[in-house]
């Protein structure tokens, strides 16, 4: 299982929002999630308006790979906050 590989195929794209990758101050940012996959019709999102939130899995395609830190660090490099590993961020 350690060498298992799987492919993730996008079913939607985010339209709008930000053009620069930044960590903070996302309040008030509005976007549209456009479902591009023809398998999903309007019925696919029926009832979503009754949910409190959505969990969206996305790829940070604009992130500079040299800015990735796989070890433990303080969030936003703030020394007042505890260090946690990448899976804690």
C-alpha positions in Angstrom: 0.0 0.0 0.0 2.9 2.4 0.5 3.4 2.8 -3.2 -0.3 3.2 -4.0 -1.0 6.0 -6.4 -4.4 7.5 -7.2 -5.5 10.3 -9.5 -7.7 13.2 -8.5 -9.8 14.7 -11.3 -11.3 18.1 -10.7 -15.1 18.3 -11.0 -15.2 22.1 -10.4 -13.1 25.2 -10.5 -13.1 28.3 -8.3 -13.9 31.5 -10.2 -13.0 34.9 -8.7 -11.6 35.5 -5.3 -7.8 36.1 -5.3 -5.1 36.1 -7.8 -2.2 36.1 -5.3 -1.7 33.2 -2.8 -1.9 34.6 0.7 -2.5 33.0 4.1 -4.6 35.5 5.9 -7.5 37.9 5.7 -9.9 35.8 3.7 -13.0 37.3 5.3 -15.2 38.9 2.7 -13.6 37.1 -0.2 -16.4 35.9 -2.5 -16.0 33.3 -5.2 -18.1 31.0 -7.3 -17.5 27.3 -7.4 -18.4 26.3 -11.0 -19.1 22.6 -11.4 -17.6 21.6 -14.8 -18.2 17.9 -14.8 -21.3 17.0 -16.9 -22.1 14.1 -14.6 -23.5 16.6 -12.1 -26.8 18.3 -12.7 -28.7 20.9 -10.7 -30.0 18.0 -8.6 -26.5 17.4 -7.4 -26.5 20.5 -5.3 -30.2 20.3 -4.2 -30.5 21.1 -0.5 -27.0 22.6 0.0 -28.5 25.9 1.0 -29.7 24.1 4.2 -26.1 23.3 5.3 -24.0 25.5 7.5 -20.8 25.0 5.5 -19.1 23.0 2.8 -15.8 21.2 2.9 -13.9 21.9 -0.4 -10.8 19.9 -1.3 -8.5 22.0 -3.5 -5.0 22.2 -4.8 -2.8 25.2 -4.0 -1.6 25.5 -7.6 -0.3 29.1 -7.1 1.9 28.3 -4.1 5.6 28.7 -4.5 7.1 25.2 -3.8 10.1 26.8 -2.0 7.6 28.2 0.5 6.4 24.8 1.6 7.6 23.6 5.1 7.1 20.0 5.8 8.4 20.0 9.4 7.1 21.6 12.5 6.7 25.4 12.6 4.5 28.0 14.2 1.5 29.1 12.2 2.2 32.2 10.2 5.7 32.0 11.7 4.4 33.6 14.9 6.7 32.4 17.7 3.9 33.0 20.3 2.0 30.1 18.8 3.1 26.4 19.3 5.0 24.6 16.6 3.0 21.9 14.8 3.8 19.7 11.8 2.5 20.2 8.3 -0.6 18.0 9.0 -1.5 20.2 11.9 -1.7 23.2 9.7 
